[in-house]
Amino acid sequence: MGRLRWSVLLISILLGGGGGWYYLSQAVEVQVVSVIQDDLVQTIQATGKVEPKEEQTLFAQASGRLLHLYVKSGDVVEKNQVIAELDPADAEYQLQQLQLQAAQIQADWEKMKEGPKTEEVKRLEELVRQQEINLDAKTKEWERLQKEYEIGAIPKILWQEKENEVKLAQSQLEAARHELELAYQEPTAADADKYRAKLEEILLQQDQLRKDLRHMQIISRKHGTVIDLPVQEGQWVTKGTELLTIADLSELKIVCLVKEAYMGNIHMDQEAIVEGSSLGKEQLPARVIEIAPVAKPSASNPEKKAVVEVTLALQDENPKLLAGLNVDVHFVVNHAKAVLQLPIAAIHKKADGTHYVWVVRENKATQVPVEVGMKNDKYIEVTKGVNASDLVIVNAPNSLKESQRVKVVSN
């Protein structure tokens, strides 16, 4: 019986060992990569917009009808070129009216300084006398009709009409007396100040209209291309109305809105890489040339998050890049040169925090401890443990064992 037990145990051990040997002898299909030795760049990504580096917006310096518009969107204009004209007719008419008002004020003041003339005084005295006679006659007629109205001899409307005539005669008499009183008065210092103030106000208005007339022509201050034209010929514009925008498209910039969480890694003269659908696979180098002094609320979350406007200059011109296009900007945070690196998927981490990779050696999987450094979204630096000639497994299954045979199906 004992001999039988030992025989069964021996067979079990042999079968178990044979199973393990069989498992290790089976080749696992794996994909491998060579260790890369190249520059490793760590970046922060943001979305940017291509804009002209310099542009000027011209505004109407006076009000008037847009008489002539000599350009259209897309036209190239030269410095000091006349690009539009306002109709001066309205301003010229207003200036003429102000000149007449100034002349009338001056004449009135001169007349007042001369004092009342005998003929004028006599005329006004006669006017007062006539108005007194008129009022007396109207009052007597009204009193007579009032008695008849009280006994019902005439309708009320007739009596009211006569009452209105009395009131009108009273007003005319008061106006005549006031005019006679003014004729007797000598001009005072207050009168002189009043006339002077009126005249100065009109002269100031004249000066402003003359300035407006000098700005009836809209002139470009720089060479550039018309990129925005919100007005049309014949349209009435007021002072301050935006007329058009001219930009120098020979030199572009990129404006990004960077999240506040990333601003600790953004600085002046920082390198960046620009990509975009219009560029295909091409990448353009750029540098940070301006950082806004204040942040502003994010459009996606204005209550909690803030963004900062960061401007970059392109180091090389590219005809594929046009103003108005959206691009992806990768701000370079770290740049390690000629370092060994692997795809992040090839690096494994143990519970104790150490890292390792699976290396193919003599068609077998070998677990190799490694030390890692900086990384970006695709690759991680390997500072110790592998060589440039090593083939590293990138799709190692969790069941992979040390010294297990492997079959490379993709490199």
PyMOL commands that set and color helices and strands:
alter all, ss='L'
color gray80, all
select helices_A, chain A and resi 2-25+89-114+118-150+156-184+189-214+260-265+277-279+344-346
alter helices_A, ss='H'
color red, helices_A
select strands_A, chain A and resi 28-34+36-59+64-69+76-77+82-86+217-219+224-228+236-237+242-259+271-275+284-291+296-297+306-314+326-343+348-349+355-361+364-375+379-384+391-393+406-410
alter strands_A, ss='S'
color yellow, strands_A
deselect
rebuild
show_as cartoon
